[in-house]
């Protein structure tokens, strides 16, 4: 997966409320939907003079990709701090699909109230659910159960033959019980039914437990980025 494909996929499956170009930068209004939909990104040659635009943003935040080395250094020199290094993972859908017990996890849209509640418990509130509502393509929510209890939820959407998982949340008292694995397998099953052949997600580098699960499933690192905040 190239950086360009990853960027396009993320924008299609987790879109800002609006975006616009100003010089070499794409600016975004996330409407409270989090860093990913609110960060500026550089999409062309820039000069030191262009960086003054970033300093003037209401909430200065820039997504810096691995290919943005000179920009990263320039922002660091201007006092911008690194926030939330992120790693992107991907795998063939067929590598993660599995036969799951009935009702271990099920797809539905719009999200059930219990799915919204689990998201809210994890800090994924109405503004982020609004991001999901904005997705124009094929999409779904996934609700996983452990025993007789709703245990976890995720959102996913497709762009062409790529499917991307977002907002995967497992209730704290039910973690390390296989709920995350169930959600990912259910996500792959749904993606296969939607015609996708690759599944991907992004995770903060500090989330070592999730990263260990993705590695065990054979998912490969396909990109990295971080944010710089003024």
HUURUR-V468620 format. One record per helix or strand. SS is the DSSP state (@ for helix, = for strand). FROM is the first residue (numbers start at 1). LEN is the number of residues. If there is no record, write none. Layout:
SS_FROM_LEN ; SS_FROM_LEN
This chain:
@_3_11 ; =_18_5 ; =_25_5 ; =_40_3 ; @_48_8 ; =_61_5 ; @_69_9 ; =_81_12 ; @_93_3 ; =_105_4 ; @_113_9 ; @_126_9 ; =_139_8 ; =_149_11 ; =_162_9 ; @_172_3 ; @_179_15 ; =_198_7 ; @_208_9 ; =_220_10
